[in-house]
Amino acid sequence: MRLSRSEAERIADKVNFEKLDGLVPVIVQDESTGAVLMQAFMNREALILTLETGLMHYWSRTRRRIWLKGESSKHYSLLRKAILDCDNDAILFKVRQIGPCCHTGKYSCFHKPIL
């Protein structure tokens, strides 16, 4: 999925970035298995880049910059669908994952059961 800049901006206008000082939490789910792969944050520009390129971009709170998932590992997340929650302040992304999603090499970042 790839949108024009103006289409991406129109969608970004619907998202409430105010509650978390310019960020929204995002959940990434494998479109084929339904597995939750990761949780991250996006600012407006990361969302627009994601919608424009079809590749998942996030805001790194530690590095204080936008990053492209797979920029180092080549394990890209290809955007298939985006779903806004009822309050317009969180987004679920369904992706086709290329390689493992987690930086540890695991398929999902959620691989440490506690109960």
N, C-alpha and C positions, 0 to 999 in steps of 0.2 A: 504494500500500500504506500503510495507516494502522493502527496497533495501539493498544490501550488503554495507559495508563501502566503498569498492572500486568503486561501482556504484554511491554511494552518492557523493564521492569526485570528480568523473568525471563530474557529473552534476554541482557541486559547482564551478568547474573550469570555467564553461561557464558564471558565474555571475560576473558582474562588481561591486566589493565591494569598489572600489577606490573613487568614487565620494563623498561618505559620510563617509570618514575615517573608512572604514571597515564595514559599515552597508548598508543594502538595506531596503527600505520600502516594506512592504507586506500588501496586502489586503486579508481579509479572508471572503469568501462568502459561505453561506449555499447551498450545492449542490441541495437540493430538492426544496427550495423556491426561490433561486436566491438572497435572501436578503444579503446585506453587513453586516457582523457581527462585524468586527473590523479592525483597521489599527494598525500595530505595526512595529517593526524593527527586523531584523535578522543579526547576523554576520555569518561568514562562518561555524563555529562549530554548531550554532543553526540550520542552514539549514541542515547540515549533520545529526545531531541528529533527526531532523524531518523526513528526508528521510529514515533513518535507522529504526526508531521505528514506524513510521506511526502516531505519536502523535505530535501535534504542539508545537514547542519550539521557544522561542523568546529571544532577548537581551533586558534586562531592562536597559534603560539609567539612571534611578534613582538609582536602586540597584546595577548597574554595574556588572550584572551577567546574565547568561542564566537562563530562567525559563520555566518550563513545564506548558502549559495551563491546568488547572485543578489540579495542584499539591496540592492546599489547598481545593478547592471547590469540586473536583471530577467531574467538568463540563468540560470534555475533548473535544477537537476538533480532530476528526479522519480524517487524510489526505485521500482524494480521488483523487485529481488531482492538479498538479502544472503547472502554465503557466508563462513563462518568457516574459517580455515586449520587444518591438522592440529594445530598447537600452541595454538590458541585465542588467538593474539596478533597476528593481522592479519586484515583483513576486505576482501573483494572486494565492491564494490557495482555492480550493473548498473542503469543509469539511462536514462531518456528525457531527453535534453538539449534544453533550450529555448535556442536561440541558441548562440554560441560558448562554450566552457567556459573557455578561458584568459583571464586579465585583459588580455592583449595584443590580444585580439580574434580570435585563432586558434581553430580548432575544438578542438584538443587542446593541452595544455601541452607535449606531447612533439612539438615541431616543429623541433628543432635537431640534425640528424644530426651525429655526430662521427666516424663510420667509414663 
